[in-house]
Amino acid sequence: NYCDITTDYNRFSEADAIVYHIRDHIDQKQAKEKRHPKQRFVFALWESPAHTPNLHSFNQFFNWTMTYRFNSHIITSYYSGNPYIHILSSYYQLMLNENSTRKLNLNIKTVDHQPSDEILQKKKLGIAAALISNCGGSSQRLRFIKELKRYIDVRIYGRCGEGCPGNIHCRKFIAENYYFILSFENSLCLDYT
């Protein structure tokens, strides 16, 4: 079985569920007019409450939640390959067809494990790196990295550090060129890991 995931607004009326990222403009009146009785509206958000606007105007609008919180209807992660699809591991394969509708194929694939000595023999730029775009936040992660730098070489990429070379995707660049990827929350909130 396949589940179609699309951004084609013309398919609104045939959808079983509509996913709204809370930071996008949501015309509640228009959405309610087009909604059919069995359709579910899904609240999607990957940021913590510390970085989220007031949501009182959405009371009674959404049926389900899709967030990082463990009590969400759909638990998803900020760093999924596609935030609308929670890819837990390489067992899941995401396929694109010609009309930009995504189909999630749940066929199991074999996983190729490399022994640790092979990994360590690969030439890397450094030991550890972090990708940080929000230089503030209550978690004090930059202070922690500064302290860690006293003991090992740690590079910071993103708005709070240096840019990745060329047009390369930063997460991919860090994964290929460092032994460890440091990931810290920008705020300390329940389940926000």
SULKA-V261735 format. One record per helix or strand. SS is the DSSP state (helix for helix, strand for strand). FROM is the first residue (numbers start at 1). LEN is the number of residues. Records with the same first field share a line. If there is no record, write none. Layout:
SS->FROM-LEN + FROM-LEN
This chain:
strand->4-2 + 17-5 + 40-6 + 64-4 + 74-2 + 82-1 + 85-1 + 93-4 + 102-4 + 126-6 + 154-4 + 162-1 + 178-5
helix->9-6 + 28-7 + 49-3 + 56-3 + 116-6 + 141-8 + 170-8
